[in-house]
Amino acid sequence: MSKQMVVVGMSGGVDSSVAALLLQEQGYNVVGLFMRNWEEKDENGACTAEEDFEDVRRVCSLLKISYFTINFAEQYMGRVFLHFLAEYRAGRTPNPDVLCNREIKFGPFKQYAAAIGADYIATGHYCGISHENGVHRLLKAADTAKDQTYFLNQLSQQQLSNVLFPLQNLKKEEVRRIAEENGLATAKKKDSTGICFIGERNFRKFLQNYLPAQPGRIFTLQGEEVGQHLGLMYYTLGQRRGLDLGGRRGEEGRWFVVKKDLKNNILYVSHGDETPLYSTSCTVDEMNFIPFPPEETEFSCFAKFRYRQAEQAVRVRRTGEKTLQIFFEEPQRAVTEGQYAVLYDKTQCLGGGVITSTDQKVTVKGEVL
């Protein structure tokens, strides 16, 4: 009887490397697939993905498994990056990693794996999955500090079928230990950070290549003009760094962004007082329930409004097929339009949707913005 084939999405990092190793030890016929989703060369004319692919080659050669590469750059541009630009143009703060999972890794990647005869696909995400009676549930990882279900909140039942997540019960330090004990080239490789196609580069400089900056004025909530911004797209709610206002006040406290006025191209900031950043509810669209919508119109659960956040107790009211209103048990700081509100119970991710508005009250000279 032939072994079941699993195609592992390999990024050149330690997580996907160990995922491939573990699946091989479990008896699968493992094939490594490296996706090229972004085509760009650095200042020396070298393709920035070459180093990662070389690490994939080293790991697969050591494990003696087949590996190859496929280019999804065209699909990534059309399905992820253009949406990313449109959201910034509209003054929102998108999360392209969520879209990349829905539109690429569990889209064309999975379809390609099926076309070459794969029984399963697998990734190095820190999360788990259960497949029972045709229902696929997205489970939290054992390593709560690394749990990545937030980034998978938009996946459908079809996309979650025939998927394996080998790192479900491992913590990051265990993954690195396994890699080192088995001589994997990626054992000590630094984790990638930030948005995949920007990497370690300056975000503003990158964005300027695609969207023309529109500088404007910075005002306090008292109506005082305190500086110039470089373009509203470069700022997000709650942001403290990069405002260049540090020397304006002698008292303790920091400046931070509280509101963006797209119509008048004004950035509003506050000094010290974070009260204007808080909200008690938000509205959500494009809601994707995992595994399926609940029967109740209202229910209680937990939610995250950004990836690195502890789960917050909430009350959810369904207002339409894909729309919600979420009420927070405790006021939340800097809930941001364009980001995802992701729902949880004790053991699993219940899905998520895009934050479209909040009840944040920002008053300038007695008028609510």
C-alpha positions in Angstrom: 0.0 0.0 0.0 1.5 3.4 -1.0 2.0 6.1 1.5 -0.4 9.0 1.6 1.1 12.1 0.0 1.3 15.4 1.8 2.5 18.6 0.2 4.1 20.9 2.8 4.2 24.7 2.1 7.8 25.4 2.9 9.0 29.0 3.4 12.6 28.4 4.3 11.9 28.9 8.0 12.2 26.6 11.0 8.5 26.0 11.5 7.7 24.6 8.0 11.0 22.7 8.1 10.0 20.9 11.3 6.5 20.3 10.0 8.0 18.4 7.1 10.2 16.4 9.4 7.4 15.4 11.7 5.1 14.4 8.9 7.9 12.2 7.4 8.4 10.6 10.8 4.6 9.9 10.9 5.0 7.9 7.7 3.7 10.3 5.0 5.2 10.7 1.6 6.3 14.3 2.1 6.8 16.8 -0.8 8.1 20.3 -0.2 6.6 23.2 -2.2 8.2 26.7 -2.1 5.8 29.4 -3.2 7.1 32.6 -4.9 4.4 35.1 -4.2 6.4 38.3 -4.6 8.9 39.1 -7.4 11.4 41.8 -6.5 15.2 42.2 -6.4 17.2 43.9 -3.7 19.7 46.8 -4.2 22.3 44.3 -5.4 20.1 42.8 -8.1 19.5 39.6 -6.3 16.1 38.0 -5.9 15.1 38.3 -2.2 13.5 34.8 -2.2 16.7 33.0 -3.3 18.1 32.7 0.3 14.8 31.2 1.5 14.7 28.7 -1.3 18.2 27.7 -0.7 17.2 26.9 2.9 14.3 24.8 1.6 16.7 22.9 -0.7 19.1 22.2 2.2 16.3 20.9 4.5 14.6 18.8 1.8 18.0 17.3 0.7 18.7 16.3 4.3 15.3 14.7 4.7 15.6 13.2 1.2 12.2 14.4 0.1 11.2 15.9 -3.2 10.9 19.6 -3.4 10.0 22.2 -6.1 8.9 25.8 -6.5 5.9 27.4 -8.0 5.2 31.0 -8.9 2.0 32.5 -7.6 3.1 36.1 -7.9 0.4 37.0 -10.5 -2.3 35.6 -8.3 -0.8 37.4 -5.2 -0.7 40.7 -7.0 -4.4 40.5 -8.1 -5.9 38.9 -5.0 -3.9 40.3 -2.1 -1.6 43.2 -3.0 -4.1 45.3 -5.0 -6.6 44.9 -2.1 -3.8 46.0 0.3 -3.3 49.2 -1.7 -7.0 49.9 -2.0 -7.4 49.6 1.8 -4.6 52.0 2.5 -5.9 54.4 -0.1 -9.2 54.4 1.8 -7.5 55.2 5.1 -7.9 51.7 6.6 -5.2 49.4 7.9 -5.4 46.0 6.2 -3.9 42.7 7.2 -2.6 41.1 4.0 -1.4 37.9 5.8 -5.1 36.9 6.4 -5.8 37.4 2.7 -2.7 35.5 1.6 -3.9 32.5 3.5 -7.4 32.6 2.0 -6.4 33.6 -1.5 -3.1 31.8 -2.0 -1.9 29.2 0.5 -5.3 27.6 0.9 -6.4 28.6 -2.7 -4.1 28.0 -5.7 -1.5 26.2 -3.5 -4.0 23.7 -2.4 -5.5 23.3 -5.9 -2.0 22.7 -7.3 -1.2 20.1 -4.6 -4.5 18.2 -5.4 -3.6 18.3 -9.1 -0.3 16.5 -8.5 -2.0 13.8 -6.4 -1.7 15.0 -2.8 -3.9 13.6 -0.2 -3.2 16.5 2.2 -1.5 19.8 2.4 0.3 21.0 5.5 1.9 24.2 6.8 4.0 25.3 9.7 1.2 27.3 11.3 0.9 27.1 15.1 -2.7 25.8 15.3 -4.6 22.6 15.2 -7.5 21.1 13.3 -10.1 18.4 13.7 -11.9 16.5 10.9 -15.0 14.8 12.3 -18.0 13.7 10.2 -17.1 16.1 7.4 -16.9 19.1 9.7 -13.5 20.9 10.0 -12.8 22.9 13.1 -9.9 25.2 13.6 -8.3 24.7 17.0 -6.0 26.8 19.1 -2.3 25.9 19.4 -0.7 24.6 22.6 1.7 27.6 22.4 -0.7 30.4 23.2 2.0 33.0 22.6 2.4 31.7 19.0 -1.1 30.7 18.2 -1.8 31.7 14.5 -5.5 30.9 14.1 -6.0 34.7 13.9 -4.4 34.6 10.4 -6.6 31.7 9.3 -10.0 33.2 10.3 -11.2 33.5 6.7 -10.8 29.9 5.6 -13.8 28.0 4.4 -14.8 24.4 5.2 -13.5 23.3 1.8 -10.2 25.0 2.4 -9.8 23.4 5.8 -10.5 19.9 4.5 -7.5 17.6 3.9 -5.2 20.0 5.9 -2.7 19.0 8.6 -1.0 21.3 11.1 1.8 19.2 12.7 2.9 22.0 15.1 -0.4 22.0 17.1 1.0 20.6 20.3 4.5 22.1 20.2 6.0 25.3 21.6 8.4 27.4 19.7 11.4 26.3 21.8 10.5 22.7 21.2 10.4 23.3 17.4 13.9 24.8 17.5 15.2 22.0 19.6 13.8 19.4 17.2 15.4 21.2 14.3 18.7 21.4 16.0 18.7 17.8 17.1 18.0 16.7 13.5 20.6 19.0 11.9 18.1 21.2 10.0 19.8 24.3 8.4 16.9 26.5 9.6 17.3 25.6 13.3 18.6 29.0 14.4 17.2 31.1 11.6 15.5 34.3 12.8 11.7 34.4 12.5 10.4 36.6 9.7 8.5 39.7 10.9 6.2 42.2 9.4 4.3 42.1 6.1 5.8 39.4 3.9 6.4 41.5 0.8 7.9 44.4 2.8 10.1 42.4 5.2 12.7 44.5 7.0 12.5 47.5 4.7 11.1 50.9 5.7 7.3 50.8 5.4 6.9 54.4 4.3 9.5 54.1 1.6 8.0 50.9 0.3 4.5 52.4 0.1 5.6 55.5 -1.7 6.5 53.3 -4.6 2.8 52.5 -5.1 0.8 55.3 -3.6 1.6 59.0 -3.9 1.9 60.6 -0.5 -0.4 63.5 0.4 1.2 65.5 3.2 -1.2 67.4 5.5 -1.6 69.0 8.9 -1.6 67.5 12.4 -4.0 68.9 15.0 -4.6 68.2 18.7 -8.1 67.6 20.0 -8.1 71.1 21.3 -7.7 72.4 17.7 -4.1 73.4 17.9 -1.9 72.7 14.8 1.2 71.0 16.0 2.9 69.7 12.9 2.8 68.1 9.4 2.0 64.5 8.5 3.6 62.7 5.5 0.3 61.2 4.3 -2.6 59.6 6.3 -1.9 56.2 4.9 1.4 56.0 6.9 -0.4 56.2 10.2 -2.7 53.9 12.2 -4.9 54.3 15.3 -2.9 54.4 18.5 0.5 54.8 16.7 3.1 56.5 18.9 6.3 56.3 16.8 7.2 58.4 13.8 5.0 61.5 14.6 8.1 63.8 15.1 6.3 65.7 17.9 8.4 64.6 20.8 9.9 68.0 21.6 6.6 70.0 21.7 5.6 69.3 25.3 7.6 69.3 28.4 5.1 67.2 30.5 5.2 63.5 30.8 3.4 61.3 28.2 3.6 60.6 24.6 1.8 61.7 21.4 -0.3 59.1 19.6 -2.8 59.0 16.7 -6.5 59.2 17.7 -8.2 59.9 14.4 -7.7 60.3 10.6 -9.9 62.8 8.8 -9.7 61.7 5.1 -12.0 64.3 3.8 -9.8 67.2 5.1 -6.5 65.3 5.1 -6.0 66.0 8.8 -4.3 63.7 11.4 -5.6 64.2 14.9 -3.3 63.4 17.9 -3.5 63.4 21.6 -0.8 63.8 24.3 -0.8 61.6 27.3 -4.6 61.1 27.5 -5.5 57.8 25.8 -9.2 58.0 26.6 -10.2 59.0 23.0 -8.7 55.8 21.7 -11.2 53.6 23.5 -14.4 52.1 22.2 -17.0 49.8 23.5 -18.3 48.1 20.3 -17.6 47.6 16.7 -19.3 46.5 13.5 -18.0 43.7 11.3 -18.5 42.7 7.7 -17.4 39.8 5.6 -17.8 37.5 8.6 -16.7 33.9 8.0 -17.9 31.4 10.6 -15.9 28.3 11.3 -17.3 25.7 10.9 -20.7 27.3 10.3 -22.9 30.2 11.6 -24.5 29.7 15.0 -28.3 29.4 15.2 -28.4 32.1 17.9 -28.8 35.7 16.9 -26.9 36.8 20.0 -24.2 34.9 21.8 -21.2 35.4 24.1 -17.6 34.4 23.3 -14.1 35.9 23.2 -12.5 38.0 20.5 -9.2 39.4 19.3 -9.0 42.7 17.4 -5.3 42.3 16.5 -3.0 39.4 16.5 -0.8 40.0 19.6 -3.7 40.5 22.0 -5.2 38.5 24.8 -8.7 37.3 24.1 -11.4 39.7 25.2 -14.9 38.8 26.5 -17.6 40.0 24.1 -21.3 39.8 23.3 -22.0 39.2 19.6 -25.2 40.2 17.7 -25.7 38.9 14.2 -27.1 41.7 12.1 -27.0 40.0 8.7 -25.7 37.0 6.9 -22.1 38.3 7.0 -22.4 41.3 9.4 -22.1 41.5 13.2 -22.1 44.0 16.0 -19.7 43.2 18.8 -20.0 44.6 22.3 -17.0 44.6 24.5 -17.2 43.6 28.1 -14.3 46.0 28.8 -13.5 49.1 26.6 -10.9 48.3 24.0 -7.9 50.5 22.9 -7.3 51.3 19.2 -9.8 48.9 17.5 -8.9 49.7 13.9 -11.0 49.7 10.7 -9.6 47.3 8.1 -8.2 44.8 10.7 -10.0 41.6 11.6 -12.2 40.8 14.6 -11.6 37.1 15.3 -13.9 35.1 17.5 -13.0 32.3 19.9 -14.4 29.9 22.5 -12.2 27.9 24.9 -10.7 25.6 22.4 -11.3 26.8 18.9 -11.4 29.8 16.5 -15.0 30.5 15.4 -14.0 32.7 12.4 -13.7 36.4 11.9 -14.5 39.4 9.8 -13.3 42.9 8.8 -13.9 45.7 11.3 -15.8 48.4 9.5 -16.5 50.9 12.3 -16.4 51.5 16.1 -18.3 53.7 18.5 -15.1 55.6 19.3 -15.9 59.2 20.3 -13.3 61.8 19.3 -14.3 65.4 20.1 -12.5 68.4 18.7 -13.4 71.7 20.2 -16.8 70.4 21.3 -17.7 68.7 17.9 -17.7 64.9 17.5 -15.7 63.8 14.4 
